[in-house]
Amino acid sequence: MATACPDCGALLSFPPLPRHCTAVCLRCRAPVESTRGRSADAALACAAATLLLLLPVDTLPLLQAELLGQSSARSLTSGVARLWHHDWIALAGLSAICVIVLPAMRLGLLVLVLGTLRLGRRPRWLGPAFRWAMRLEPWSMLDVFLLAVAVGYYYLTVVEHVDIRIELGGGLLLLAGMLTMMSRATLDERAVWRAIGPDTGAVPRDGAMGCRACGLIQPLTCEGATCPRCGQRNRLRKPNASASAAALVSAALILFFPANVYPMNISDLLGVHRTYTNFGYVRQLFHLGLWPLGLLTFWTSIITPALMIAAVAWCVLSVERRSGRRLVLKTQLLRMVTETGRWSETGPLSIVFFAPLMDFGRLGAESAGWGATAFIVMTLLLIAASVTFDRRLLWDA
């Protein structure tokens, strides 16, 4: 069977993989296919179970906080609604899209595709549906929200000494987050594409090109037409990919400074007014001796965004200069930005839930700050830059 490398575009041919094996592109070292712990039935079961849990996770109270006899409990949807009501429209809207809307869309498409294949049917819409399920993966952040809730829970109980009780929604969120990660880990994307439509038997000796979405190898004469397997328009290279990525990463660089200088949240509890920035959080955690949480916050909130900006900018400049040096490293960095950049949303997503949660009426409340809005927009711009950029341009050198 033959396919195209998703990162460098190399046309590859290899026999069917036995169990517990991984096929790696010899040129860019990208993992092309793996049979280690992969199962379509397991992925279907995990995705279907998560999809069923989404409604109670979104609507039931996750945690309950108590301060001097006053209690407050919030669900995910009520927390987002409170931020929207207090005019934090961008923060509330983007959080709702990434944590509520897109996970439901992605899981729904995934269950629909895998369930249809399980029934032995292959309608024409199957390829485009699976392509969109894969395309929504970097933007679906239910598991990131689970980490954000865990970090916020630890901070409030250890640092702020607020009584926190886990509600039914919180337990279901833990289960849904773990099932989401298991569905990602057990999904064999290449096997699903082959089930939708077979791969090319061998790499053609004459001119050929590979679909960037599903890897199907087709003649060069098919450029501009739609891929018969996934429905995406065939392009040798994405048009204006380098310029678009440069614009997105420039906007993210501009937002990097207000995201770390402006307050992430503002506290007015018990008559004490305090503001917290990313650097302020890290400094406070180190001062209290909470080194693991401080290092995690420092890495996800400051170091990771800076590395993401530097990595995408380096790759864009490399394309403009047609540099052929360290191509494997640049490709791996772009892959890392796409796969791990979403975890930088831990900071603003924790604000999205815990700022509405810490509302105790006359005793005071917490609200979001402009730093949280700048941070979530910055991170989404970086993910968009890594997705927009065509990694095959690096290898044209």
N, C-alpha and C positions, 0 to 999 in steps of 0.2 A: 504494500500500500504506500501511497505517496501523499505528502501534505506540505504546506508551507509553514516555515517558522513564524510564529506570531510577532517576533521582535525584529529580526533582521531580514525576513522575507526569503531566506534561503529555501530552495526546493529540496525536500528531503524524501528519501525512500528507505523504509525499513520493514522487516517482517512483523507479523502480529506479536505483541509483547506477551510473554508468560506472566504469571502472577508475581507480585512483589518486585516488579522491575520498573525502571524509569528510562525513557528515551530523552536524550539531551542533544540539542543542536551543537554540532561540532564547531560551528563558527562563533556563535555568541554565547554559548553555554546556557541557553534558555531551556527550561524543562518543557518538552513538547507534549509528552504523554506519560502518565504514570498509572500503574495498576496496584500501587501500594495502598491497601485499605480503602479501595474505591468500590462502590456498589450503587447501581442505579436504584435498586429497591430501598436501600438504606437512606439514600438522599431523598427519595420520594416520601418515605415515612417521616423523616425529620422535617422536611418542608411542609408536609400536610399537617403535622402536629403543631408546628409553629404558627401556621396560618390560622388554625382553630383557636390558638391562644391569644391572637392579636387583639380581638375585641375586649376580653376581660383585662388584658394588660393595659390597654389604652384607657379604659373607663373606670376600673376599680382603683381605690386608693392604694398607693404603693407603700408609703410610710406614714406614720403619725408622729408628730413632734409635740412635746409638752414643755412649757416654761412657766414656772410659778403658778401652776393650776390651769393655765390657758393651753388648749390643745389646738393643733392644726393638722389637717390631713388633705393631701392633694393626689389626684390622679394625673396621668400624663396629659390628658386632654384639658383638664381644668387648669393645670399649671400653664399650659400654652395659652389658654383663653385669658387667664389673668394677665399675662405679659402683654397680650394683644390689647386688652382693655386699658392697660397703663401706657399705651402708645409705643411699646417696643415691638413694632409691627414687623420689621425685618428679622429680628432675632426670633420672634415667635413663628413667623411664617416659614423661614428656612428650617427651623427645628422640626416643625410639624411635617414638612415635606420629607426630610431625611429620616425621621424616626417613625412616622405614622404612615404617610402615603406611599413612599417608595418601597419600604419593606413589604407592605401588603401587595403592591403591584408585582414586585419581583417574585415573591413566594407564590402568588396566584398563577403567574405565567409558568413558573417552574413546575408546580403541581400539575398544571394543565398539560404541559409538554410531556413530562415523565409519565403521567397517568395515561395519556393517549398512546405513547409508545408501549406501555405495559399491556394495553389492550390489543396491541398489534396493528394499530391504525397509523397511517402516515398522510394526513391531509396536507394541502399545499401551504397552509398558514403555519405549519409546525416550525419550519426553519426561521421565518421572521420572528415568531414568538420566542423561540429559544435565544435568538440573537439579542432581543431586547432584554431578556432575563439576565444574560451575561453583561450587557451594557449597563444595567442598573446596579450591578454588584458593588462598585466602589462608592455609590451614593446611598446605599441602603445601610443604615447605621443603628440598627436595633442592638447589636452586640456592643457597639461603642457606647450607647446610652447605658447599658448595663454596667460597664466599667465606670462611667461617670457617676452613676448612683452609688456604686460601691465606694468610690473615692470620697464622695460627699458625705456618705453615711459615716465613714471612718473619721473624717474631719470634724463633723458636728459632735460625735460622741466623745472623741479623745481631746480635741482642742477647745471646742466651745462648751462642752459639758452639758449638752442638751439631751434630754431623755427622748430617745428615738425607739419606736416600736415598728417592726416589720409587719405590714398588713398582707392580706391575701394577694393583692395585686403585685406586691414585691416578690413574693415567692414564685408567682407565675412568670414574672419578668425574668427571674433567674433561670427558670426552666426554659423559657422561650429563647433567651440569649444563648444558652448552651446548645439548644437544638439548632439554632441558626448557624453556629460555628460548626456543628457536626455535619449539617447539610452541605456547607462549603467544602469541608474536608473530605467527604465521601463522594462528592460529585465527580465523575469522570467525563469532563467536557468533550474530549476527543471521541470517546465511545458513544456519547449522545449524538454528536454530529454524524458519525458513521451509521448510527441507527436511523437517523433522519434521511440520509442519502449517502451512498457508498463513496469512498475516496477514489481518486484516480489510481488506476492500477500501477502505473510507473511514471517517473518523471520524464516528460517529453524531451527529446534531444534538441528540438528546435525551440523557438521562442515560446515562453510560457510565463504565466504570472499566477500568484497565489492570492486567494481571497483573504483580506486582512481579518475578517470576522470568523470564518469557519475553516480557513486553510485549504479550501478546494482549489486544485491546480487546474487552470484553464488556458487555452491558447491566447496569445497576445491580441488576436483579432477580437476577443470578447471585451476589450477595454471599453468602458462606457455602458455596457449592457449590465443587467442585473444578474447576480450569482444565482444559478438554478437551485442551489441548496438553501441559502440563507436569505436571499432577496436583497442583499446589499449591492449597491452599484460598484462595479469593478473599476478600480483605479490603480495604476502602477504606483502612484504616490498621492497622498492626500493633498489637494490643492491648498496653497497658502498655510500649510500646517506650521511652518517655522515662524511666520509672521504672527499668526494667531497665538501661538504659545508664548512668543516674546511679549505680546501685548498683555496677556493674562499674567505672566510672571512679573511684569513691571507693575501692574496694578497691585499684585500681592505684596511686592516689596514696599510700595507706598503705605499699605495698610499695616505692615509689620510693626512699625514704630507706634502708631496709636493703639494697636492691639496689646502692646506690652507696657505702654506708658499710662493710658487711661484706665480707670478702675473697671475691673470685671464685675464687681458688685458693690453695693453701698448698704451698710448696716446702720439702722437706727433702733437698736434694742436697748430697753431700760434706760433711755435718755442718753446713751452714748452713741455718738456719730463716728463711724469708721468707714474708710474706703480701702479696697483691696485690689491691688494690681497683681499681675503674674509674678513680678519680682518680689512684691510684698508677701505673697503667699509663700514663695520659696524661702525667703529670709525668715519668716515666722516659723515655718516647719523646721528649719535647721536650728533655730534658736531653741525650740522646744525639744530637740533631740530626736525628732521623727525623721531620721535620715532616709529610710526607704520611700516614704511618701513624698518627701522633699525632692529626692532624686527623680522619682517618677514625674512629678509636676514640672520640674526643671527640664526634663528630657522631652516630654510631650508638648509643653507649652512654649518653650524657647528654642531648644536645640533643634528639634525635629523640623519646625517651620523654616528655620534658617538654613538647615541642610537641604530642604526641599527646594527653596529658592535658588540656592547655589547650584544644585544639581541640574535643574531645568535650564537655568541661565547658561551653564557650562555647555550643555548639549546644544542649545540654540546657537551659541557662538561657534561651536565646533562645526555645525552645518554651514554657517555663513563663511567660515574660513576653510571649509573642505579639509578639515584635519582628519587624518587617519590614525591618530595615536589613541591608545587606551579605549578602543571602541567597546571591548567587552565590559570594562568598568562603567563606562557611560550608560550602556544598555542596562546593566544591573542596577544602576542608580535610578534610572527612570522606572524600572520595574518596582523598585523599593518605594518610590514616591507614590505610585499608583496603589500599591498593596498596603502600605503602612501609614500613608499620609492621613487616611481617614481617622486614625486613632488620635490625631492631634485635636480632634473635636471633643475630646474628653472634658477639657476645661469649660468651654461655653455651654456644653450640654448639661454639665453639672449645675451651672448657674440657672439654666432654663427650668430645672425642676426645683432646686433648693431655694432659690429666691422666692418663688410663690409659696413654698412650704413654710418658710419662716415668717409667717404672718400671724401675729398674736394680738391683733387689735390695739388696745390702749397701751400694751407693753412695748409695742414697736413692731417693725417689720424690716425685711430686706428687699432690695430692688436690684435690678440689673444695671450695669453701667455700660458706657459706650465702648469700653474695651471688649466686652463680650460680643457685641455686634461686629466690630471691626475684625475680631479674631475668627468668627465663624465664616465671614465673607472671605477673608484672606485664605483660609484653608480650602474652601470650596473652589476658589480661583486657582489654587495650586493643583488640586486634583483635576480641574478642567484643563489646565495647561499640560499636565502629563498625559491625559487622555487624548487631547487634541493633537499633540506632537506626534509625528510619524517617525517611529524609531528606525525605520528602514532608510531614512534620509542619512543617518549617521554612516551607514555602510556603503552608500554611494561613493564615498571617498576611495 
